[in-house]
Amino acid sequence: MLEPRVAASTITDKSIERQLGGLTNVSLRSCCRKARARTSMWWDKRMSSSARTGTDLWGEDDNAVRYGEFARRYPGYSETSRDLVALASPARDATVLDLACGTGATTVEILSVLGPDGKVVAVDKSPAMLRVAAGSVRDRRVQWVQAAAEDVGGLLSAPVDAAVCNSAIWQTDLAATAVAVRSVLATGGRFVFNVGLGFLEQLDDPNQLGDLPGVMRAIAARDYGWTPPTARTAPAARPRTRLSREAITRWLGEAGFEIETVEELSYEESLEAQQAWLAVPIFTTMYLPGLPYRERMRVLEEAYAQVGGDKTQTGRWVAFAATAGPDRL
Ligand SMILES: C[S@@+](CC[C@H](N)C(=O)[O-])C[C@H]1O[C@@H](n2cnc3c(N)ncnc32)[C@H](O)[C@@H]1O
């Protein structure tokens, strides 16, 4: 195994700024419709390609701190992680790869099922996310490694017994990630990950926020002259096959995995949690690229006031568990 590449460091946590609305309500419907088509195309590219284009939305310290705070305060990322860990069912002395570990919500769930001799190799491409993780999850069984999921193949000198990737796999090049994971996973070990149902169904808004994104964009256009990026101004994206169950099955098969389980899972999320999630900078950047954070939060506040909404919404996910077949070499 490698030496840890990221040392634990102290992070000064900031409280999330509450932006006040105070803007007048107007009819937003036609404006929403115009903005929707162009922005959804851009969204799709941005979500799948930021790792490859140099626009690393996960790389900023402020984003990492706010994400870490959100993940600690609200149960969403812990709950989805817990279900993946249950599907991976590692032995207590197993070594588990936590792929795209973020600020450590998944790492904590893996640690909770391991004994004193178990280990977690927690990998993320973002040093900012790893700094927050290493500062808050202080456990000698974890090794923090900065690397892209697609490159994990060359990193480890001993195989791992299981690999878990919560809420991130669609941000990687899954075909390449599956090959890399297979090369570090012991035969018979499980590779478990989840995909939001909205991505598999290729919805314009995979987060299924209903009218909210359109209303936000309309307010931003009205108050700040915001316009969605055009083909010329959006960052270049590498063309990639869209995620589908068929594509995932094919990529896993080509990498030497056999799919064991494909399970739909639902999670209740409060309106407050949803709004707090959108206050993590990266998530509103997806909807309002180019608009500064303070303005995005102001827009968000007003959009919620207009849209209202149910007390809870249901997050729908599909979990995949695949077993590493015999080595082919
Ligand atoms: C939504 S967070 C999930 C983090 C963690 N698994 C959790 O449940 O809280 C997505 C993470 O994926 C990481 N990520 C995105 N693309 C990646 C890639 N190609 N390789 C490694 N990490 C990646 C980001 O840096 C970010 O930390």
Ligand as a Chemical Component Dictionary entry (heavy atoms), coordinates in Angstrom:
data_LIG
# 
_chem_comp.id                   LIG 
_chem_comp.type                 NON-POLYMER 
_chem_comp.pdbx_formal_charge   0 
_chem_comp.three_letter_code    LIG 
# 
loop_
_chem_comp_atom.comp_id 
_chem_comp_atom.atom_id 
_chem_comp_atom.alt_atom_id 
_chem_comp_atom.type_symbol 
_chem_comp_atom.charge 
_chem_comp_atom.model_Cartn_x 
_chem_comp_atom.model_Cartn_y 
_chem_comp_atom.model_Cartn_z 
_chem_comp_atom.pdbx_ordinal 
LIG C1  C1  C 0  -21.009 13.951 -4.442  1  
LIG S1  S1  S 1  -19.349 13.745 -3.878  2  
LIG C2  C2  C 0  -19.482 12.143 -3.106  3  
LIG C3  C3  C 0  -18.474 11.975 -2.011  4  
LIG C4  C4  C 0  -18.692 10.820 -1.054  5  
LIG N1  N1  N 0  -18.654 9.537  -1.705  6  
LIG C5  C5  C 0  -19.997 11.023 -0.301  7  
LIG O1  O1  O 0  -20.863 10.151 -0.386  8  
LIG O2  O2  O -1 -20.146 12.034 0.375   9  
LIG C6  C6  C 0  -18.500 13.405 -5.383  10 
LIG C7  C7  C 0  -16.986 13.245 -5.217  11 
LIG O3  O3  O 0  -16.485 12.630 -6.390  12 
LIG C8  C8  C 0  -15.189 13.125 -6.631  13 
LIG N2  N2  N 0  -14.868 12.824 -8.018  14 
LIG C9  C9  C 0  -15.506 13.240 -9.127  15 
LIG N3  N3  N 0  -14.934 12.716 -10.212 16 
LIG C10 C10 C 0  -13.903 11.946 -9.781  17 
LIG C11 C11 C 0  -12.928 11.142 -10.438 18 
LIG N4  N4  N 0  -12.921 11.015 -11.762 19 
LIG N5  N5  N 0  -12.024 10.496 -9.679  20 
LIG C12 C12 C 0  -12.020 10.613 -8.324  21 
LIG N6  N6  N 0  -12.914 11.364 -7.661  22 
LIG C13 C13 C 0  -13.844 12.015 -8.379  23 
LIG C14 C14 C 0  -15.319 14.623 -6.310  24 
LIG O4  O4  O 0  -14.061 15.226 -6.091  25 
LIG C15 C15 C 0  -16.205 14.558 -5.082  26 
LIG O5  O5  O 0  -15.420 14.522 -3.917  27 
# 
loop_
_chem_comp_bond.comp_id 
_chem_comp_bond.atom_id_1 
_chem_comp_bond.atom_id_2 
_chem_comp_bond.value_order 
_chem_comp_bond.pdbx_ordinal 
LIG C1  S1  SING 1  
LIG S1  C2  SING 2  
LIG S1  C6  SING 3  
LIG C2  C3  SING 4  
LIG C3  C4  SING 5  
LIG C4  N1  SING 6  
LIG C4  C5  SING 7  
LIG C5  O1  DOUB 8  
LIG C5  O2  SING 9  
LIG C6  C7  SING 10 
LIG C7  O3  SING 11 
LIG C7  C15 SING 12 
LIG O3  C8  SING 13 
LIG C8  N2  SING 14 
LIG C8  C14 SING 15 
LIG N2  C9  SING 16 
LIG N2  C13 SING 17 
LIG C9  N3  DOUB 18 
LIG N3  C10 SING 19 
LIG C10 C11 SING 20 
LIG C10 C13 DOUB 21 
LIG C11 N4  SING 22 
LIG C11 N5  DOUB 23 
LIG N5  C12 SING 24 
LIG C12 N6  DOUB 25 
LIG N6  C13 SING 26 
LIG C14 O4  SING 27 
LIG C14 C15 SING 28 
LIG C15 O5  SING 29 
# 
